[in-house]
Amino acid sequence: MRDLKEETLLIVDDEEINRAILANIFDSEYNIMEAEDGQQALEVIETDPAALSAVLLDVVMPRVSGIELLRQMSRQGLTEKIPVFLVTSDAGSTTMRDAYELGVMDVILKPVVPYVVRRRVNSVVELFRARRRLSAEVERQRDQLLLQTQQLAEMSMGMVEALSTAIEFRSDESGEHVRRIHDITCHLLRTTPLGEGLTEDQIKLIGVGAVTHDVGKISIPDAILNKKGRLTPEEFELMKTHTVKGAELLSQIPQMREHSSYQYAYDIALHHHERWDGGGYPHHLVGDETPIWTQIVSLADVYDALVSKRCYKDAFAADVAVGMILDGQCGVFNPKLLECFRRAEPVLRKFYLPTEGAQQDG
């Protein structure tokens, strides 16, 4: 015989003798709890419904009847979790109909036959136990699949981040460019009105998207990517394609498409060279047709390019770079964005100090 002694049975009846009869039938297999009426029973059930394996319930009781207790349990969804047996001498059609409609598992008529009631109750309890085991296993497998999916997405995201960093090295840059774009973007979203309405989780996802902004440069030939002089019109047109190529690359990675940062990463890669007046590329978006997070990455990209040494230029001093951006020498930006950038820039320039590296905004 299976060991059910750790299971608990609640017997609800206002007659002590009836409770004793049922307890005597089940006390070798279950821990027995008793209640004298529906109100007392409801208090026991609500205290710890998971502790109960079944409820044996009388109908006619003072204060709260068995049917009323069933109604309250049904409203709380408890009859889906705990099998309830109505033990009654009232075999009237109304009582039985109400009981079954409220989710009772079985109706057992008094006087009870011990071996019959034991078999009927134990069979249902075992059914509920098996259902709980199955539900727990399904939940475990679901969590495992979600974890595996998350790990695959993170692995793919890590590969894209590594690729983005490798592209920076390929273009004769330090490899810190993508990290600084991430840090500047997250700092502006967290500390200025630009991030109003965004949660911390969303800001982190946008930061991940910012890392992949130039991933499309993988498609640009080295001769153009590392050219020390000014690009010809034809070369510049080819360079501009890195926005579309980057978005296409991200869209072709299945795990990337499933990652929560994808919507941000895709738009950032595609539109981080758009400008407020429509003078950017590839789609000449105007104003807030470009999402604010992409506008921020665009400005961060320009700022970092100005204050960093590149193969085609020396680094500008931070004050000079700020003046060039505010004067419109690098394209037209959102006035609100420019004001927030102007106020935050004294902090942003600290991201470029070697001793401040460990304090960069992440």
C-alpha positions in Angstrom: 0.0 0.0 0.0 1.3 3.5 -0.9 2.3 5.7 2.0 -0.2 8.6 2.3 0.5 9.4 6.0 2.1 12.7 5.0 -1.2 13.7 3.3 -3.8 15.6 5.3 -7.6 15.1 5.2 -10.0 17.8 6.4 -13.3 16.4 7.8 -16.1 19.0 8.1 -19.2 18.0 10.0 -21.1 19.6 12.9 -21.8 16.1 14.4 -18.8 14.8 16.4 -19.9 11.1 15.8 -19.8 11.6 12.0 -16.4 13.1 12.2 -15.2 10.2 14.3 -16.5 7.6 11.9 -14.7 9.2 8.9 -11.6 9.8 10.9 -11.5 6.1 11.9 -11.7 5.1 8.2 -8.8 7.3 7.2 -6.5 7.8 10.2 -4.2 5.0 9.2 -3.4 6.7 5.9 -3.9 10.5 6.5 -3.2 13.1 9.1 -6.7 14.2 10.1 -8.0 17.7 10.7 -11.5 18.5 11.8 -13.9 21.4 11.5 -17.3 21.8 13.1 -18.9 24.0 10.4 -18.1 25.7 7.1 -16.8 28.9 8.6 -14.2 27.0 10.6 -13.3 24.9 7.7 -12.8 27.9 5.4 -10.3 29.4 7.9 -8.4 26.1 7.9 -8.4 25.9 4.1 -7.4 29.5 3.5 -4.5 29.2 5.9 -2.7 26.6 3.8 -4.7 25.1 0.9 -1.6 23.3 -0.4 -1.4 21.2 2.8 -4.7 19.6 2.2 -5.2 16.4 0.1 -9.0 16.4 0.3 -12.0 17.8 2.1 -14.9 15.6 3.3 -17.8 18.0 3.7 -21.2 17.7 5.3 -24.1 19.8 3.8 -26.3 20.9 6.7 -24.2 22.8 9.3 -24.7 26.0 11.4 -23.2 29.4 10.4 -21.9 28.3 6.9 -23.4 25.3 5.2 -21.5 22.8 3.0 -22.9 24.3 -0.2 -22.0 27.8 0.9 -18.5 26.7 1.7 -18.3 25.1 -1.8 -19.4 28.4 -3.3 -16.6 30.3 -1.5 -14.0 27.7 -2.5 -15.2 27.8 -6.1 -14.9 31.6 -6.3 -11.3 31.4 -5.1 -10.4 28.5 -7.4 -9.8 26.2 -4.5 -11.9 23.4 -5.9 -9.5 23.1 -8.8 -6.7 22.5 -6.3 -8.3 20.4 -3.5 -10.7 17.6 -4.2 -13.9 18.0 -2.2 -16.3 15.2 -1.4 -19.8 15.9 -0.2 -20.8 13.5 2.5 -24.6 13.8 3.0 -27.8 12.0 3.7 -29.6 14.5 1.4 -29.7 12.9 -2.0 -32.0 15.5 -3.4 -31.4 16.5 -7.0 -31.0 20.2 -6.1 -28.2 19.5 -3.6 -26.3 17.1 -5.9 -26.7 19.4 -8.9 -25.5 22.5 -7.0 -22.6 20.5 -5.6 -21.4 19.2 -8.9 -21.8 22.6 -10.6 -19.6 24.1 -7.8 -16.8 21.6 -8.5 -17.3 18.8 -6.0 -15.5 15.6 -7.0 -18.0 13.2 -5.7 -21.2 12.9 -3.5 -21.0 10.1 -0.9 -24.3 9.2 0.8 -24.7 8.6 4.5 -24.4 6.1 6.2 -21.0 5.6 4.6 -19.6 2.2 3.7 -15.9 2.3 4.8 -14.3 0.3 2.0 -16.3 2.2 -0.6 -15.6 5.7 0.7 -11.9 4.8 1.2 -11.6 3.6 -2.4 -13.4 6.6 -3.9 -11.5 9.2 -1.9 -8.0 7.5 -2.3 -8.5 7.2 -6.1 -9.3 10.9 -6.5 -6.4 11.9 -4.2 -4.0 9.8 -6.2 -5.4 11.4 -9.4 -4.8 14.9 -8.0 -1.3 13.9 -6.8 -0.4 12.6 -10.3 -1.8 15.8 -11.8 0.4 17.9 -9.5 3.4 15.8 -10.4 2.7 16.2 -14.1 2.1 19.9 -13.7 5.3 20.3 -11.8 7.2 18.4 -14.5 5.7 20.4 -17.3 6.6 23.6 -15.4 10.1 22.3 -14.9 10.5 21.5 -18.6 9.0 24.9 -19.5 11.5 26.7 -17.3 14.3 24.6 -18.7 13.3 25.4 -22.3 13.0 29.1 -21.4 16.5 29.0 -19.8 18.0 27.2 -22.9 16.3 29.8 -25.2 17.7 32.6 -23.0 21.2 31.1 -23.0 21.1 30.7 -26.8 19.9 34.3 -27.2 22.6 35.5 -24.8 25.2 33.5 -26.6 24.1 34.9 -30.0 24.1 38.4 -28.4 27.6 37.8 -27.1 28.8 36.8 -30.5 27.3 39.9 -32.0 28.9 42.1 -29.3 32.2 40.4 -30.0 31.8 41.0 -33.7 31.0 44.6 -33.1 34.2 45.0 -31.0 36.2 43.1 -33.7 34.9 45.6 -36.3 36.2 48.5 -34.3 39.7 46.9 -34.2 39.4 46.2 -37.9 38.7 49.9 -38.5 41.9 50.8 -36.6 40.0 51.9 -33.5 40.6 50.9 -29.8 37.7 48.6 -29.4 36.4 50.7 -26.6 34.2 52.7 -29.0 31.2 50.3 -28.6 31.5 50.3 -24.8 31.6 54.1 -24.6 28.5 54.3 -26.9 26.8 51.9 -24.6 27.8 53.9 -21.5 26.9 57.3 -22.9 23.5 56.1 -24.1 22.6 54.5 -20.8 23.8 57.5 -18.8 21.7 59.9 -20.8 18.6 57.7 -20.5 19.0 57.2 -16.8 19.9 60.7 -15.7 18.1 63.1 -18.0 14.4 63.5 -19.1 15.3 61.7 -22.3 14.6 58.4 -20.6 11.3 59.4 -19.1 8.8 56.5 -19.2 11.5 53.8 -19.8 12.2 51.1 -17.2 15.6 50.1 -16.1 15.2 46.8 -18.0 14.4 48.7 -21.2 17.4 51.0 -20.7 19.7 47.9 -20.4 18.2 46.5 -23.5 18.7 49.7 -25.4 22.3 49.7 -24.1 22.8 46.2 -25.7 21.3 47.5 -28.9 23.7 50.5 -28.9 26.7 48.1 -28.8 25.6 46.7 -32.2 25.1 50.0 -33.9 28.0 49.6 -36.4 27.8 45.8 -36.9 27.1 46.5 -40.6 30.6 47.7 -41.2 31.6 44.1 -41.6 30.4 44.5 -45.2 32.6 47.6 -45.9 36.0 46.9 -47.6 39.1 47.7 -45.5 40.3 50.2 -48.1 37.3 52.3 -47.4 37.0 51.6 -43.7 40.6 52.6 -43.0 41.1 55.2 -45.7 43.1 58.1 -44.1 41.9 60.8 -46.5 38.4 62.0 -47.4 36.1 59.4 -49.0 35.1 60.0 -52.6 31.3 60.4 -53.2 31.2 56.8 -54.5 33.1 55.5 -51.4 30.8 57.4 -49.1 27.7 56.0 -50.7 29.2 52.5 -50.1 30.1 53.4 -46.5 26.5 54.5 -45.9 25.2 51.0 -46.7 26.6 49.8 -43.4 23.3 50.9 -41.8 21.1 48.7 -44.0 23.6 45.9 -43.9 23.7 46.0 -40.1 20.0 45.7 -39.8 19.9 42.9 -42.3 22.6 41.0 -40.4 20.8 41.3 -37.1 17.5 40.1 -38.7 19.2 37.0 -40.1 20.2 35.7 -36.7 17.2 33.7 -35.4 18.3 33.9 -31.7 18.9 37.6 -32.1 15.3 38.1 -33.3 14.1 36.3 -30.2 16.2 38.5 -27.9 14.4 41.3 -26.0 16.9 43.8 -27.3 16.2 43.1 -31.0 13.7 45.8 -31.6 16.1 48.4 -30.3 19.2 46.9 -31.9 17.6 46.7 -35.3 16.4 50.3 -35.3 19.7 51.6 -33.9 21.8 49.8 -36.5 19.5 51.0 -39.3 18.8 54.6 -38.3 21.8 55.9 -36.1 22.8 58.2 -39.0 19.5 59.9 -39.4 19.3 63.6 -38.5 16.5 65.8 -37.0 16.0 67.8 -40.2 15.9 64.7 -42.5 19.4 65.3 -43.7 20.7 61.8 -42.6 20.5 58.4 -44.1 19.3 55.8 -45.1 15.6 56.9 -45.0 15.9 60.7 -44.4 13.7 60.4 -41.3 12.6 63.8 -39.8 12.2 64.7 -36.1 10.8 62.0 -33.8 10.3 59.6 -36.7 13.6 58.3 -35.3 13.1 56.9 -31.8 14.8 58.9 -29.0 17.1 56.0 -28.1 18.4 55.9 -31.6 18.8 59.7 -31.6 20.9 59.3 -28.5 23.1 56.7 -30.0 23.6 58.9 -33.0 24.8 61.8 -30.9 26.9 59.6 -28.8 28.5 58.1 -31.9 29.4 61.6 -33.2 30.7 62.8 -29.8 32.9 59.7 -29.5 34.2 60.1 -33.0 35.2 63.7 -32.4 37.0 63.2 -29.1 38.8 60.0 -30.2 41.8 59.6 -32.4 40.9 57.9 -35.7 42.9 56.8 -38.7 41.8 59.9 -40.6 42.0 62.5 -37.8 43.4 63.4 -34.4 41.2 63.7 -31.4 39.4 67.0 -30.7 39.4 68.5 -27.3 36.0 67.9 -25.5 35.1 71.5 -25.5 35.8 71.8 -29.2 33.7 68.7 -29.9 30.8 70.0 -27.9 30.9 73.3 -29.7 30.9 71.6 -33.1 27.9 69.5 -32.1 25.9 72.4 -30.7 26.8 74.6 -33.7 25.4 72.0 -36.1 28.7 71.2 -37.8 27.9 67.5 -37.4 24.3 67.6 -38.6 21.1 68.8 -37.0 20.0 67.1 -33.7 16.9 67.2 -31.6 17.1 70.5 -29.5 15.9 68.7 -26.4 18.6 66.1 -26.9 21.3 68.7 -27.4 20.3 70.5 -24.2 20.4 67.3 -22.2 23.7 66.4 -23.8 25.2 69.8 -23.0 24.3 69.5 -19.3 25.5 65.9 -19.1 28.7 66.3 -21.1 31.0 67.2 -18.1 30.3 63.7 -16.8 30.5 62.0 -20.2 34.1 63.3 -20.8 35.1 61.4 -17.6 34.4 58.1 -19.4 37.6 58.8 -21.5 39.9 59.2 -18.5 42.0 56.0 -18.1 41.6 56.1 -14.3 37.9 56.3 -14.6 37.5 53.2 -16.6 36.1 51.1 -13.8 33.4 53.7 -13.2 31.9 53.8 -16.6 28.2 53.8 -16.6 26.9 50.2 -17.2 
